[in-house]
Amino acid sequence: MIMKTNFVLLVFILSILTGPVSDVLAAQELANMDASVGVNPVFTITTSPSTLNFGNVDPGITTEPKDLYVSCVTNNNRPWSVSMSITSELTSGTFTVPNDNFNWWGWSNGSGTWNAGTGHMSTGPFVFYQAGGLDYITSPNVELHLTFNIDIPQNQAAGTYSTTLVLTMTE
């Protein structure tokens, strides 16, 4: 009898510590759900500074060079390029500075192809940078470094000459 009592007592103590013997085997149910996130497309071009001011110079002088930094960002994994043009020759009233006198040059930190062309500004868009495969998702940004100056003709009329520089990033 002592053996049966000890066994019953042991089962009683175990049931107090662990709960009823029927609760030892718990049921399990799974619920699966999908998780997703959308990544927005990024495709931007920014410049610094926002204007190029060459100051005042005498006729027959070449202006000091002015730098322009262009930052291109995309995550679309597609070929892209950057072109530039001006909306008109540099004008002041009816007077103009010829486009051949508005010079540019530059370089890039990207993997693409740099095309210097003639090195003069034009009213027609000119593709000067064609992105390489490593540029299709830019991280870090592709930076284009442009420098400009203007050869002022010896017989140029006095005035403030201006135009608009247009940079276009195309995918």
C-alpha positions as CSV (number, residue, x, y, z in Angstrom):
1,M,0.0,0.0,0.0
2,I,2.8,2.3,0.7
3,M,4.0,2.0,-2.9
4,K,0.5,2.9,-4.3
5,T,0.2,5.9,-1.9
6,N,3.6,7.2,-2.9
7,F,2.6,6.9,-6.6
8,V,-0.7,8.7,-6.1
9,L,1.0,11.3,-4.0
10,L,3.6,11.8,-6.7
11,V,0.9,12.2,-9.4
12,F,-1.0,14.6,-7.2
13,I,2.2,16.7,-6.7
14,L,3.0,16.7,-10.4
15,S,-0.5,17.7,-11.3
16,I,-0.3,20.7,-8.9
17,L,3.0,21.7,-10.4
18,T,2.2,21.2,-14.1
19,G,-1.6,21.3,-14.2
20,P,-3.8,18.4,-15.2
21,V,-2.1,15.6,-17.2
22,S,-4.5,16.4,-20.1
23,D,-3.0,20.0,-20.4
24,V,0.6,18.7,-20.9
25,L,-0.1,18.2,-24.7
26,A,-1.2,21.7,-26.0
27,A,-2.8,22.2,-29.4
28,Q,-1.0,24.5,-31.9
29,E,-2.5,26.6,-34.8
30,L,-0.6,28.6,-37.3
31,A,-1.7,31.8,-39.1
32,N,0.5,32.9,-42.1
33,M,0.4,36.4,-43.5
34,D,2.4,38.1,-46.2
35,A,4.4,41.3,-45.5
36,S,5.3,43.7,-48.2
37,V,6.7,47.2,-48.7
38,G,6.7,49.5,-51.8
39,V,9.8,51.5,-52.5
40,N,9.0,54.8,-54.3
41,P,10.9,55.7,-57.4
42,V,13.5,58.4,-57.1
43,F,14.6,60.4,-60.1
44,T,16.0,63.9,-59.4
45,I,18.6,66.4,-60.6
46,T,19.7,69.3,-58.4
47,T,22.3,72.1,-58.9
48,S,24.4,74.1,-56.6
49,P,24.6,77.1,-56.8
50,S,21.2,77.9,-58.3
51,T,22.5,80.8,-60.4
52,L,25.8,81.6,-62.2
53,N,26.9,85.2,-61.8
54,F,30.1,86.1,-63.6
55,G,30.2,89.7,-62.3
56,N,31.2,92.7,-64.3
57,V,34.1,92.6,-66.7
58,D,35.7,94.8,-69.3
59,P,35.3,94.2,-73.0
60,G,38.0,91.8,-74.3
61,I,38.3,90.0,-71.0
62,T,37.5,86.3,-70.1
63,T,35.4,86.0,-67.0
64,E,36.7,84.0,-64.0
65,P,35.6,80.4,-64.1
66,K,32.4,79.6,-62.2
67,D,31.7,76.1,-60.9
68,L,28.4,74.3,-60.9
69,Y,27.8,71.0,-59.1
70,V,25.0,68.8,-60.4
71,S,23.7,65.9,-58.3
72,C,21.8,63.1,-60.1
73,V,19.8,60.5,-58.1
74,T,17.8,57.5,-59.4
75,N,16.8,54.0,-58.1
76,N,15.0,52.9,-61.3
77,N,17.8,50.7,-62.6
78,R,17.5,52.1,-66.2
79,P,19.8,53.9,-68.5
80,W,19.8,57.7,-68.1
81,S,21.6,60.8,-69.4
82,V,22.0,64.5,-68.7
83,S,21.9,67.2,-71.4
84,M,22.3,70.9,-71.2
85,S,21.3,73.9,-73.3
86,I,20.6,77.6,-73.0
87,T,17.3,79.2,-73.9
88,S,19.0,81.9,-76.0
89,E,22.4,83.5,-76.5
90,L,23.5,85.8,-73.7
91,T,21.4,89.0,-74.4
92,S,21.1,92.5,-73.2
93,G,18.3,94.3,-75.1
94,T,19.2,93.8,-78.8
95,F,22.9,92.9,-78.1
96,T,24.2,89.4,-77.8
97,V,27.4,87.5,-76.8
98,P,27.8,84.7,-79.3
99,N,27.4,81.1,-78.0
100,D,30.9,80.3,-79.1
101,N,32.1,82.6,-76.4
102,F,30.2,80.8,-73.6
103,N,32.5,78.0,-72.6
104,W,32.1,74.9,-70.4
105,W,34.1,71.9,-69.3
106,G,33.8,69.3,-66.5
107,W,34.1,65.8,-65.1
108,S,32.0,63.3,-63.1
109,N,32.4,60.8,-60.3
110,G,30.1,58.3,-62.1
111,S,30.8,55.3,-64.2
112,G,29.3,56.7,-67.4
113,T,30.6,58.4,-70.5
114,W,31.5,62.1,-70.5
115,N,31.1,64.0,-73.8
116,A,32.7,67.4,-73.9
117,G,31.5,68.1,-77.5
118,T,32.7,71.6,-78.7
119,G,32.9,73.0,-75.2
120,H,30.6,75.9,-76.1
121,M,27.0,76.4,-75.1
122,S,24.1,76.0,-77.5
123,T,20.4,76.5,-77.7
124,G,20.0,72.9,-78.8
125,P,20.2,70.2,-76.0
126,F,23.5,68.4,-75.9
127,V,23.9,65.1,-74.0
128,F,27.1,65.5,-72.1
129,Y,26.8,62.6,-69.7
130,Q,25.5,59.1,-70.4
131,A,25.2,57.0,-67.3
132,G,27.1,53.7,-67.0
133,G,25.6,50.5,-65.6
134,L,26.8,51.3,-62.1
135,D,24.9,54.6,-62.2
136,Y,21.5,53.0,-62.9
137,I,20.9,52.9,-59.1
138,T,22.9,55.8,-57.7
139,S,24.4,55.2,-54.3
140,P,26.1,57.5,-53.7
141,N,24.7,60.2,-56.0
142,V,26.4,60.8,-59.3
143,E,28.0,64.2,-59.2
144,L,28.7,66.2,-62.4
145,H,31.1,69.0,-62.0
146,L,30.8,71.7,-64.6
147,T,32.8,74.9,-65.0
148,F,31.9,77.8,-67.2
149,N,33.4,81.1,-68.4
150,I,32.6,83.7,-71.0
151,D,35.0,85.3,-73.5
152,I,33.7,88.9,-73.7
153,P,34.4,90.3,-77.3
154,Q,36.6,93.3,-77.5
155,N,33.8,95.4,-79.1
156,Q,30.9,94.2,-76.8
157,A,28.3,96.8,-75.9
158,A,27.8,97.7,-72.2
159,G,24.9,95.9,-70.5
160,T,23.8,93.0,-68.3
161,Y,23.7,89.9,-70.5
162,S,21.6,86.9,-69.4
163,T,20.2,83.6,-70.5
164,T,18.8,80.5,-68.8
165,L,20.8,77.3,-68.5
166,V,18.7,74.2,-68.8
167,L,20.0,70.8,-67.4
168,T,17.8,67.8,-68.2
169,M,18.1,64.3,-66.8
170,T,16.4,61.8,-69.0
171,E,15.6,58.1,-68.5
